[in-house]
Amino acid sequence: MSADLGPLRAAVGADFVVAEPDRMEAYRRDWSKGAGAGMPLAVVRPATIEEVQAVVAWAAAHRVAIVPRGAGTGLSGGSLAVDGALTVSLDRMTAVSVDPTTRVAVVEPGALNAAVKAAARAHGLHYPPDPSSYEICSIGGNLATNAGGLCCVKYGVTTDYVLGLDVVLADGTLVRLGGQTIKDVAGLALMKLFVGSEGTLGVIVGATLRLIPEPSAAATLVASFPTTSAAADAVVSMGSRLRPSLVEFMDNYAINAVEDLRAMGLDRRAGALLLVQCDSPGTARDTEIAAVEALSLAAGATEVYTSSDPDEGEQFLAARRAALPALERRGAMLLEDVGVPVPKLPALLARIEEISAIHGLPIPVVAHAGDGNTHPNVIYNPSEPGALDRAERAFADVMQAAIALGGTISGEHGVGRLKRAALPDQLGAAVMDLTWRVKNALDPDGILNPGAILDPVNRPLPKEQP
């Protein structure tokens, strides 16, 4: 479309409204590298809440769609550009302030997760949500997808730490939800509605986050198993008796991909590897890690190594965090994010192996195994005829396998655009109808991140009034 961008330039500054295609290229895709990214009308980079309000009000008046964007590390296509829309990048809004007396951090959406952690650490506090991309992902994106990470098995996910939220609605109105109080049940729980909504209900422009005291130094265990099923059985047994702070899983393909990227001493022969940490205070930590070792051996671990050295523990965590970039070197990927109840983890891993064999494609799995959240990654050769089609069928089959086991198509990455076709299969018609009613109430013109979570083609028509 053709539109006068002058008011936008006046609102945010001419240098921060980009309309040249070559300069917008860096803002068109996220880490999912999803096909179908459009060409925006412009990329707008506001620096204040008032500037965001002005941008959204302009878009509402002109019926121009908005795609909110953080650091671009999303894995489900939630911030892929839309033809003719505004990509509203919040990367200039990076302020972080910590109040140690109330144990909260007040943050802007462009602040990186790592920056929030560092600001909290300066006061002896801790912000737990810990995505593998914590060094480069933004808090706004974490809020939009309700991100989790490695330590959420004990400490929970992003929504568990949100005390307050500032949101710009589809007409440019600013609403402030919650605050600094730990307990607040005044009115509907609207704040929770926006966390995980992927920019489809409003643009998150600020948050008040709960912090906790810095946890005790963790003890680390690394266990090698002959098979994925043995490792999964160990996870199930741990979950029913213990509360580790981290339980991570890597299968043989992922182990070898990491070792090929950078030699880190992982057992290349293992069918699967578990990385477990316990951070209970005092002697309880060592008692707990000993119990993890016993359960691992009982499940069939062939080798178990433990360490109380924090630096050594970080080295093993670095190996786990390296899994995604290591797998990206093996070919093009469709990144999965399915979760199941922990007792169903062995069945899910077995089903993924079957799907891999059926489609003739490797589907290596890394997982936040302690809470049943797995990342099966479908790898294919994009130059091979028919490979993408097979990969997409495998991708769909993995989601259906999770649904059949009472699980979810997305544990922490969000639905975005890559998974929306499977969402009705998980939620059912009644919940999909309710979801559309919420979307239509808050965004009647459908300008907020169209195509994310919900397919606009399926938008129900307004019901006729009697």
N, C-alpha and C positions, 0 to 999 in steps of 0.2 A: 504494500500500500504506500501511498504518498502521504506524508504528514509533515507539518511544520514542527521541527525539533527545537525551534528557537526558545519556547518556554522551558524545555528541559535544560537547555544550555544555560539559561538564565538562573534556573533553580539550583543546579549542581556545579556549574562552571563549564565553560566550553571544552576544556581539556578532558573532562570526564564524561563526555557523550561522544561515543565513537560510532561512526556509521559507515566507515570504509570497510569493504569485505575482507581485505587482507589483514587489517588490524583487528577485526572481530573474530578471525579464525581461531585464535587461542581460547576463545570463550564458547565455542560451539559444542564441545564434547566434554564428558567427564571421563573418569578412569575406566568406565565400562567400555569406552570406545564404541558405543552402540551405533549401529547403522541408522540412517534416517534423520540425523541431526540437520536441522533447517538453517536458514540464513536469517538472523535477526534483522529487524528494522534498525535497531541500534543497541549498543551495549552502554548501559548507564551505570556509573559508579558513585552513588551518593555517599556522603561522609557523616551525615547526621540523621536523626530520626525525622526531623522536619523535612529534610531533603527527600527521604524515602516517601513521606506522606505526599509531597508535591508530585513526585514521579508517579505514584499510584493513582492520585487524583487525576492527573493528566491522562493516564492510560484508561481510567474509567470513563472519562468524558469522551474520549476518542474511540472507545471500544477496542482498545489494543491490548492483546494478551501480555502477561508478565511471566517470565521464568526467573524466580529467585535463584541465586547462585552463591555458593560459598567459595571453598578452595578448589572445587572441581575434582575431589577425590571420590565422589560417589561411584557405586558399583552396580547400580540398577537403572541407569539412564534417567534419573530423576531431574537432572539439570541440563539435559540435552536441549539445544536451542530449537526454537519453533519458528518456522517461516513467518516473517512479518511481525513478530513479537518483540517486546523489549526484554533483553536479558539484563536483569538488575543484579549486578555483582556487588556484594557487601564487603569486599575485601579491604576497603579503606576504614571500616568500622572495627577497630581492633583494641579498644580500651579494655583494661582489666584492673579492677580495684578489689582489695581484700580487706574485710573487716574481721580481725581475729577475735574480737569480743563476742560477736554474734556467729562467728564461723561461717561466713558467707563470702562469696565472690560475686561482684556485679560486673557483668561482661557484655561486650558488644558481639554481634554475630560473626564478625570476621576474625576475631581472636582465635589463634590456633589452640587446640587442646593442650599441646605442650606448654604454651605460654601460661595457661590457666594453672596447670600443674606446678610450673616453676614459681608463679606468684604465690600459690598456696604454700609451697615448700619453704619459702622465705619466712613464713610465720609458724613453721612446724606443723603445718596442716597438709591435707591431701585431698585431691579431687580424683575419685576412683575410676570413672568410666575410661576405658583404656583400649580404644580400637588399635589394631595393628598399625594403622597409619597415623597414630597420635601426633607424630612430629610434624605432619603436613596437613592434617584435616582441621576444619574450622568448627568452632562450637555451634555456629548456626546450622551447619550441615549435620552435626551430631544431634541437635535438637529436632531438625526436620525429619530425621530417620529413626529417632530414638536409638542411637547407636549403643552398642554394648562393648565387647572386647574381651580380652584375655581374663580379666579378673572378675567378670560379672557373676561367675558361679557363686562367689561369696558376697560380693559387694553390690550387685545389682547393675541396672542399666541407667541410661541418661535420665529417664523420667523420675527415677528414684531420688534424684538430686536437684530437681527443679522446684524451687520455692516460689519464684515469681517469673512472669513472662510479659514482655511488651510486644504487642502485635499490631501491625498496620493492616486494617481490613480492606476489602476490595474497593471501597469507596474513598479510601485515604484516611479513615477514622483511626485514631490510635486508641487502643484499649490496654490498660494495665491490669494484669491478673496476678493475684497472690501478693507476696511481699517477702519479709524476712522472718515471719513466724513459722515455727516448725509445724504447728497444728493449726489448721484453718479449714473449717467446713461450712463457711458462710456462702450460701448459694450453690449453684451447680458447679461441678468440677470442670469448668471450661478450659482451664490451663492444660489439663491432660488431653483435651481434645486436639489442641494444636501441636503438642509434642508427637512427632511421628506422622504429621499430616503432609509432609513433603511439599510445603508451599502451596497447597491446593485450597487452603482455607484462609490464609493470611500470610503476611511477610513478618517473620520474627526479627525484631530489631534490638532486643535486649533480653537478658535473663539474670535472675538472682539464683545462684547455685549454692547448695548446701555443701559444706566441707566437713571433713572428719579429721581427728588427730592422725598424725603420720603413723601407719601401721608398724609393727615390729619387723625387724629384718627377717626375711623368709629363708627357710631351708628348702632346698631343691632336690627333687628326685627325677632321674631319667631312667626309664625302663624300656628294654627292647623285648618285643614279643614275636613269636614265629608267625602269627597270623593277625589279621585285623579283628577277627572275632574274639580272640583271646584278649586283646587289648580292650575291646569294647566290654567284655565280661568284667574285666578289672574295674572299669569306670562305673559300671552298674553296682558292683559290690562296694566301692568307695562311697557312692552317693547315698547309700542306705545307712551308712555308719559314721561318716566323717564329714567335715566341712573344710576342705582345702580352699586356699585362696585362688588357685589356678589349676586347671586340668586340661592340658592341650594334647591333641592327637595329630600324628602325621603318618600317612601310609608309606609304603616302600617307594613308590614313584616320587612322592614329594620329598622324602629323605634324600634320594639320589639327585633330584633336581637342585636342592639346596647345596649338597656337596659339590656338584658340578659348578655351581655359581661361585662358591667359596668354601674351601675345605674347613669344616668346623668340627670334625671328629665324630660325626654321627655314624651309627652302625649301618652301613650300606646293605647288609644282609638281612636286616630285620624286616619282618612283614609289616610291623607297625611300631611306632614309638610313642610313649606317653611322657609328657613333661608335667610334673606336679610340683606345686609349691604350697607350703603351709606357713602361716605367719601368726599363729596364736602366740600370745605373750608367754615369756618364761619357759619353763620346762615342758609346758603343754605342746609347744611347737615340735620338740624332738620326739615326744611321745606320739604325736600325730603322724609325723613323717615315717616313723618306724612302723606304724600301723599300715600306712600306704605301701611300704616295702613288703610287708607280710602279705597283704592282699594281692599285690602284683605277682609275687612268687606263687601264691596259691592259684592264680589264674593262668600261670604258665610262662611268666617272664623268664627269658633265658639269661638276661643280664640286668642288674640293677645298680645304679650308681647314685650316691647321695652326697650332698655338699651343704655346708652351712656358710660358705663364703658368698657374700652378696654379689661380688664381681663375677664369680664363676656362674652364679645363677643368671645374671644378666647376659652372659655370653650364650647360654642355652636359649634364653628368650630371644636373643637376636637371631638365632638360627630359625626359630619358629616364625618370627616376623619377616624373615627373608623368603618365606615360602612363595608368596604371590609373585614378587619380581623374578624368582627363580623359575617358576612355572611358566611365566610369560615368555621365557626364552625357548620354550619347547614348541611353540606354535601359537596360533590364534586361540582365544579362549572365550567361552561363555561361563561366567562366574555365577555359581549357585550359592544359596544361603538358606538351605532348608533346615528345619528343626523338628525334633520329635521328643516326646517324653523320654527321659533317660533310659528307662527299662526297654524301650523300643530301639535304642541305638544299635545293638547288634543286628536286628532285622533290617534296619535302614541301610547299614553298610553292606550287608549281604545283597540286598536288592540293587544297590548302586553297582556292585560288581557284575551282577547279571545284566543290567542295562548297558554297561560298558561292553560286555561280550556281544550282546545283541546287535549293537550299532557299530562294533568294530572300532571304537574310539577309546583312548585312555581317559579315565575320569578320576584323576588323583583326588584324594580327600585330605584336607586339614580341617581341624575342628576344635571348637571350644567344647570339648567333649563333656565337661562336667555339667553343663546345662543342656546337652543334646543338640546344640547348634553346630551344624556341619557346613563346610564349604567344599562341596564337590565341584571340580572345575573341568568342564568338557573341553578337551584340547583337540584341535583339528588343523588340517593343512588347507588354508584358504584357496590355494591354487589347484587343489584336487577337485575334479568335477563331482558334484553331489555331496561334498564333505560338509558344507555349511548346512545343507538340508538335514543330513544325518545328525549333525551336532544339535540343531534346533529340536529335532525329535527326541534326542537323548535328554536335552535340557527339560523338555516338557514331561518326559517320563519320570525324571527325578522328582519334579514337583508333585506329580500324581502319586508317587510312592510315599512321599512325606504325608500327603493328605490322607492316604489310605491307612496310615499308621497313627492317625489322630494328631498329626503335626501341622506345620505351617510352611508356606512357600517362602517366607522371609523372616528370619530371626532378628536381623539387625541392619541389613543393607537397605531395606525399604522395598516397596513394590516397583516404584518408578514406572518406566515405560516397558521394561523388558519382561515383567512378570504379570502385567495387568490382565492378560487373557486367562490366566489360571485363577485369578482371585475369586470369581463367582463359584468355582468348584470347591473352594475352601469355605467361603462364607455362606453360600446359599442365597436363594432369591430374596428372602425376607430381610436379611442383613444388608444385601446389596441395595435393596430399595431404601432402607433406612439411611445408608451411606449417601445415596444420591439426594435424599431429602435434606440432609445436613449440608451437603455441598451446595445445593441450589439455594438454601436459605442464606448462607453466608456469601455466596458468590453467584448471584442470580444471572449475571451476564457471562459467566464461565470464562473470566479472563485470567484467573489465577492458575498458573502452571497447567494449562490444558494438556491432557494426554497422560499426565502422571497419575498413577493409581487407577483412575477411571478413564475408560475410553469414551471420548465425547460422542462418538457415533451411537453409543448406547444410552445417551442421556434421555431420561423419560420426559415426555411432553407434559406441560402443566395440566393438571386436572381441571376440567371445566367446572365452574361454580354453578350451583343450582339456581 
